[in-house]
Amino acid sequence: MRYPYVVLAFLLIGLCRQGNAQTTPYPTIGQIIRLDPRLDKLIPKEATIDVLSSGFVWTEGPVWVKNHPDGNFLLFSDVPQNTIFKWTEKEGVTTFLKPSGYTGTGTYGDEPGSNGLTIDRKGQLIACEHGDRRVTAMPLNGIGGKRTLADNYNGKRFNSPNDVVAHSSGSYYFTDPPYGMPKKEKDPTRETEGFGVYRIGQNGVVTLVVPDLTRPNGIALSPDEKTLYVAQSDPERPVVMAYPVQTDGSVGKGRVVFGADGLKKQNLQGGFDGMKVDRDGNLWVTGPGGVLVLSPTGDFLGHVRIGGATANCAWGDDGTTLYITADMYLCRLKTTAKGW
């Protein structure tokens, strides 16, 4: 999701320009707000939020690629630029894929590109594509081309798939709010009435697993894959939900993990966006002003406060580094947590 009304109110001196490698220590941004002693076991006292690159329009969907012939690297989307970028410590930022989400002619709104990205058990890059209104799979070994996993439900095209998570069974779960459509929820080309959470089965069959959220956005699985988490970006009902995953891949009744009351206690306003889960079940949820760190039971442990709209995050390196996409920035936080 993009927050068009938010412009980050901070300027950094010496930020590396988009596409250039950084040889000097990275500039830092924001601060770590510690509200619970448990956060000290997840984020070191000396940790900083490093800005790896800037100058983008709206960064989204980071994912770490490992064991690739070209080495390990980070991929992330710039949705308005219709581009997936690649970042490495040595080379900085380079273009990986363009177009990334809209392959038609002419202009398609202000957010045509890919959004959420993930890597599945086959090592494929799975992408939510706004402009083409689909979820795709692309091999990263250079063999074969991109293919569509799903672009409709019951014959009606999706709105704009936003974020996706891969299950070890070979299925995928993704969210479908209207943010990527040219006129959002009022777009005349809308075919699907609601904004659902969907599952693509191993056989390619698409099912609607959560029909009653107003703006489903970020999505993640617990380490044991028994719980599906969905973050809602609706500022009128900001909520992080948890759904039990059934043996057939469907989900049971959801429960609220964290919501508006928790935000209010911290004087925070707005909706949630992307999220990731660490191996201990803690949730790292992007939203108002940065990344909220929640315990598995929804206790607010602390806030990685970047200072502006923050879209998504992903575990990388050895699993302890959190890469963060925030407005025009690509950031990094080295933790003592462990992603999975």
Secondary structure, 3 states (H helix, E strand, C coil): CCCCCCCCCCCCCCCCCCCCCCCCCCCECCEEEECCHHHHHCCCCCCCEEEEECCCCCEEEEEEECCCCCCCEEEEEECCCCEEEEEECCCEEEEEECCCCCCCCCCCCCCCCEEEEEECCCCCEEEEECCCCEEEEECCCCCCCCEEEECEECCEECCCCCCEEECCCCCEEEECCCCCCCCHHHCCCCCCCCCCEEEECCCCCEEEEECCCCCEEEEEECCCCCEEEEEECCCCCCEEEEEEECCCCCECCCEEEEEHHHHHHCCCCCCCCCEEEECCCCEEEEECCEEEEECCCCCEEEEEECCCCCCEEEEECCCCEEEEEECCEEEEEECCCCEC
